Amino acid sequence: MASGAWPMSTPSHGSSAPGSSSVENWLFTVRGLADDDVMLLKANGGEFHTVSCGGESCESLTDETLDMFRAMADDTVSDFLLGHPQFINK
């Protein structure tokens, strides 16, 4: 299977991507944020990025999405979004 790709047939209930947290944990973590503190971003610029992995169709992250995650980690996401406005969920 391609790195960073999950089969489209993965069940949606009770499963999560490797290293992820439950929705409940995420909501508890962000409980103090105000609406003005949050900007929703779209992975892959809101587009599907289907790849073949072992004969199955899988969804994968684009190089630009990985750059977005690096920008988040480096606290340079504002600079990234200036050059990639398609990642902002309007």
MOHU-V65629 format. One record per residue. N is the residue number from 0. RES is the residue in one letter. SS is DSSP state (2 for helix, 1 for strand, 0 for the rest). PSI is psi in radians with two decimals (NA if undefined). NEAR is the number of other ideal C-beta (glycine too) atoms within 10 Angstrom. Layout:
n:N res:RES ss:SS psi:PSI near:NEAR
n:N res:RES ss:SS psi:PSI near:NEAR
//
This chain:
n:0 res:M ss:0 psi:2.48 near:13
n:1 res:A ss:0 psi:2.52 near:13
n:2 res:S ss:0 psi:2.31 near:7
n:3 res:G ss:0 psi:0.22 near:16
n:4 res:A ss:0 psi:2.52 near:19
n:5 res:W ss:1 psi:2.46 near:16
n:6 res:P ss:1 psi:2.50 near:12
n:7 res:M ss:0 psi:-0.32 near:11
n:8 res:S ss:0 psi:0.07 near:8
n:9 res:T ss:0 psi:2.28 near:11
n:10 res:P ss:0 psi:2.51 near:6
n:11 res:S ss:0 psi:-0.34 near:6
n:12 res:H ss:0 psi:2.21 near:4
n:13 res:G ss:0 psi:0.11 near:5
n:14 res:S ss:0 psi:2.75 near:9
n:15 res:S ss:0 psi:2.82 near:11
n:16 res:A ss:0 psi:2.68 near:8
n:17 res:P ss:0 psi:2.33 near:6
n:18 res:G ss:0 psi:0.13 near:5
n:19 res:S ss:0 psi:2.92 near:10
n:20 res:S ss:0 psi:2.91 near:11
n:21 res:S ss:0 psi:2.79 near:9
n:22 res:V ss:2 psi:-0.68 near:9
n:23 res:E ss:2 psi:-0.78 near:8
n:24 res:N ss:2 psi:-0.71 near:10
n:25 res:W ss:2 psi:-0.80 near:11
n:26 res:L ss:2 psi:-0.69 near:10
n:27 res:F ss:2 psi:-0.69 near:11
n:28 res:T ss:2 psi:-0.67 near:10
n:29 res:V ss:0 psi:0.23 near:10
n:30 res:R ss:0 psi:-0.47 near:7
n:31 res:G ss:0 psi:0.02 near:7
n:32 res:L ss:0 psi:2.43 near:9
n:33 res:A ss:0 psi:2.81 near:6
n:34 res:D ss:2 psi:-0.69 near:5
n:35 res:D ss:2 psi:-0.23 near:6
n:36 res:D ss:2 psi:-0.10 near:8
n:37 res:V ss:0 psi:2.34 near:8
n:38 res:M ss:0 psi:2.16 near:11
n:39 res:L ss:0 psi:2.34 near:8
n:40 res:L ss:1 psi:2.68 near:17
n:41 res:K ss:0 psi:2.09 near:14
n:42 res:A ss:2 psi:2.54 near:16
n:43 res:N ss:2 psi:0.44 near:16
n:44 res:G ss:2 psi:0.39 near:16
n:45 res:G ss:2 psi:0.16 near:11
n:46 res:E ss:0 psi:2.68 near:11
n:47 res:F ss:0 psi:2.55 near:9
n:48 res:H ss:0 psi:1.41 near:17
n:49 res:T ss:1 psi:2.30 near:12
n:50 res:V ss:1 psi:2.83 near:14
n:51 res:S ss:1 psi:2.26 near:12
n:52 res:C ss:1 psi:1.88 near:16
n:53 res:G ss:0 psi:0.56 near:9
n:54 res:G ss:0 psi:-0.03 near:5
n:55 res:E ss:1 psi:2.74 near:13
n:56 res:S ss:1 psi:2.23 near:13
n:57 res:C ss:1 psi:2.69 near:19
n:58 res:E ss:1 psi:2.44 near:18
n:59 res:S ss:0 psi:2.82 near:18
n:60 res:L ss:0 psi:2.44 near:18
n:61 res:T ss:0 psi:2.87 near:14
n:62 res:D ss:2 psi:-0.63 near:8
n:63 res:E ss:2 psi:-0.66 near:16
n:64 res:T ss:2 psi:-0.72 near:20
n:65 res:L ss:2 psi:-0.64 near:12
n:66 res:D ss:2 psi:-0.67 near:16
n:67 res:M ss:2 psi:-0.76 near:22
n:68 res:F ss:2 psi:-0.68 near:14
n:69 res:R ss:2 psi:-0.70 near:12
n:70 res:A ss:2 psi:-0.63 near:18
n:71 res:M ss:2 psi:-0.79 near:12
n:72 res:A ss:2 psi:-0.59 near:9
n:73 res:D ss:0 psi:0.01 near:10
n:74 res:D ss:0 psi:0.67 near:8
n:75 res:T ss:0 psi:0.44 near:12
n:76 res:V ss:2 psi:-0.54 near:18
n:77 res:S ss:2 psi:-0.77 near:9
n:78 res:D ss:2 psi:-0.73 near:11
n:79 res:F ss:2 psi:-0.80 near:18
n:80 res:L ss:2 psi:-0.47 near:16
n:81 res:L ss:2 psi:-0.63 near:8
n:82 res:G ss:2 psi:-0.15 near:10
n:83 res:H ss:0 psi:1.09 near:17
n:84 res:P ss:2 psi:-0.32 near:9
n:85 res:Q ss:2 psi:-0.18 near:13
n:86 res:F ss:2 psi:-0.18 near:22
n:87 res:I ss:1 psi:2.20 near:13
n:88 res:N ss:0 psi:1.99 near:9
n:89 res:K ss:0 psi:NA near:6
//
